[in-house]
Amino acid sequence: MSWMAWTVPTAIFFIAIAVMLFGMTLWELYRPTTTRRRFLPLATTRGDRLFIGLLATALVHAIWLGFSDGSVWIGSIGAAAVFATVARWG
């Protein structure tokens, strides 16, 4: 793995994704999900909302970095809020 330039934030990011996927798998085995339809224009499961939330988080970060000179932490807080909204009420 020496050919890859891993940094601590990058490793934390990918570990967090792996932990989320593992946790969602255990949750699904413990309590199977049902589809629901809220503000997203399609019926979704927990896994669908996780995936859509991760995509939305990446989009918020890309927009923030592309169009703002502000701190990346502000973009991260906004992305976390979008993810929480999609995961909870999506």
C-alpha positions in Angstrom: 0.0 0.0 0.0 3.0 2.3 -0.1 1.9 3.5 -3.6 -1.1 5.2 -2.0 -0.8 8.5 -0.2 -3.0 7.8 2.8 -3.5 10.6 5.3 -5.2 10.3 8.6 -8.4 12.2 7.5 -8.7 9.9 4.5 -8.3 6.8 6.6 -10.8 8.1 9.1 -13.3 8.8 6.3 -13.0 5.3 4.8 -13.1 3.6 8.2 -16.3 5.6 9.0 -17.9 4.4 5.8 -17.0 0.8 6.6 -18.3 1.1 10.1 -21.6 2.6 8.8 -22.0 -0.3 6.3 -21.2 -2.9 8.9 -23.7 -1.2 11.4 -26.4 -1.0 8.7 -25.9 -4.7 7.9 -26.3 -5.7 11.6 -29.3 -3.4 11.9 -30.9 -5.0 8.9 -30.3 -8.5 10.2 -31.7 -7.5 13.7 -34.7 -5.4 12.4 -35.5 -5.8 8.7 -36.4 -2.5 7.0 -39.6 -1.4 5.3 -39.9 1.0 2.5 -41.3 4.4 3.2 -42.0 7.5 1.2 -41.4 11.0 2.7 -39.9 14.1 1.1 -37.8 12.1 -1.3 -39.7 11.4 -4.5 -39.4 7.7 -4.2 -40.0 4.9 -1.7 -36.7 4.2 0.1 -35.2 1.8 2.7 -32.6 2.6 5.3 -29.8 1.5 2.9 -31.2 3.7 0.1 -31.3 6.7 2.4 -27.7 6.0 3.5 -26.5 5.9 -0.1 -28.5 9.0 -1.1 -27.2 10.8 2.0 -23.6 10.0 1.2 -24.0 11.2 -2.3 -25.7 14.4 -1.1 -22.9 14.9 1.4 -20.3 14.6 -1.3 -22.2 17.1 -3.4 -22.5 19.6 -0.6 -18.7 19.4 0.0 -17.9 19.8 -3.6 -20.2 22.8 -4.0 -18.8 24.3 -0.8 -15.2 23.8 -1.9 -15.9 25.1 -5.4 -17.8 28.2 -4.6 -16.7 29.3 -1.1 -13.5 30.5 0.5 -14.8 29.6 4.0 -13.6 26.9 6.3 -14.1 23.3 5.2 -15.6 22.7 8.7 -18.6 24.9 7.8 -19.1 22.8 4.7 -18.8 19.7 6.8 -21.4 20.9 9.3 -23.7 21.7 6.4 -23.1 18.3 4.8 -23.7 16.5 8.1 -27.0 18.4 8.4 -28.1 17.3 4.9 -27.1 13.7 5.7 -29.1 13.7 9.0 -32.1 15.2 7.2 -32.0 12.6 4.4 -31.4 9.7 6.9 -34.1 10.7 9.3 -36.9 12.3 7.2 -36.0 11.1 3.6 
